[in-house]
Amino acid sequence: MDKVIHEIPPVYDGNSKILVLGSFPSVKSRAGKFFYHHPQNRFWKVLAVVYGACTCSGNSCEGYVPETVEEKKRFLLENRIAVWDVIASCDIDGSSDSSIKNVVPNDLSVILDAADIQGIFCNGGTSYKLYDKYLEKRTGRQAVKLPSTSPANAAYSLERLTALWREALLP
């Protein structure tokens, strides 16, 4: 098990309205130095459909799904979305959320003080549990648990994920 420090800076600006939190970056995301970098993670497809940039059927999408880090940052900021993770550092085996130990949480005040965040959303159960344990008392704000966009969450189709994320993000 390795002690790993989160080195990806949060994405946000003063116009951000919603904050999406993951647990901790995967090995692929750490290597790519950006959030949800694993090609099988459905995060970018889900957001692209929710915000009307594309339509998807099965695993194929028609329209715009951001691909480069710069495109992803621009997409997030244009749609007033802030993204970060609950954990600043932890002991972890590879990308396994279930192996996470010795958590040091991120200081979300960096984002919450700079933007009028109207909702905090956790991408998956691990993120939600960690937020509840380490950050809810600090922020004084409850988070909404959304189903994980991880490829490990095979119980949810892209269509089902998109419907649930749309309902939460665009009430």
ABEGO torsion letter per residue (X at the ends): XBBBBBABBBBBBAABABBBBBABBBAAAAAAGBBGABAABAAAAAAAAAAGABBBBEABBBEBBBABAAAAAAAAAAAGBBBBBABABBBBBEABAAABBGBBBBBAAAAAAABBBABBBBBEAAAAAAAAAAAAAAAGBBBBBBBBABAABAABBAAAAAAAAAAAABX
